[in-house]
Amino acid sequence: MASHPLAPNPTGLPPGLPKADYRNAMARLGAAVNIITTDGPAGRAGFTASAVCSVTDEPPMLLVCLNRSASVYPAFKANGVLCVNVLAAGHQTLSALFGGKTPMDERFAAGNWSRKTTGSPMLDDAAVSFDCRVLHATHAGTHDVLFCEAVAIAIGGAAQGLIYFDRRYHEIAVPPQH
């Protein structure tokens, strides 16, 4: 990864952290659970990810981190489009299917899907879905950071979300308004 003026490389710092220490610390960083999907000339594919975040609202852009060694990587790279499906409470089984070695047809058979602008599968009962085109990608360690412009959005009716924290799923609910 190229250096940036805001990220100087000071001298005298110890070598990097051990991988296990970093992973244990990151388990304490709660994150939304998402299923990222694509479809196009390279085929339909999808995976579970928590490494997703907003970048800017002008243009509407988010980022998705994708491991270059993942079996789905070639499809995402070639298709150039994706949908970020933010999971709701009750989607733990679907998340596990897309996070494992389950064949693609079985993954998609477990949910109800529609399509908007890009043709990427959009989960009908997601908390929210962002239909995106990939604008560019940057290598960062073992992953590509995909910068994606949202071209369509579908907001679901779910009043409960799903997060991953301390290596477990947790359902969160919006408290009732008084």
Secondary structure by P-SEA (a helix, b strand, c coil): ccccccccccccccccccaaaaaaaaccbbbbbbbbbbccccccccccccccccccccccbbbbbbcccccaaaaaaaacbbbbbbbcccaaaaaaaaaccccaaaaaaabbbbbccccccccccccbbbbccccccccccccccccccccbbbbccccbbbbbcccbbbbbbccccc
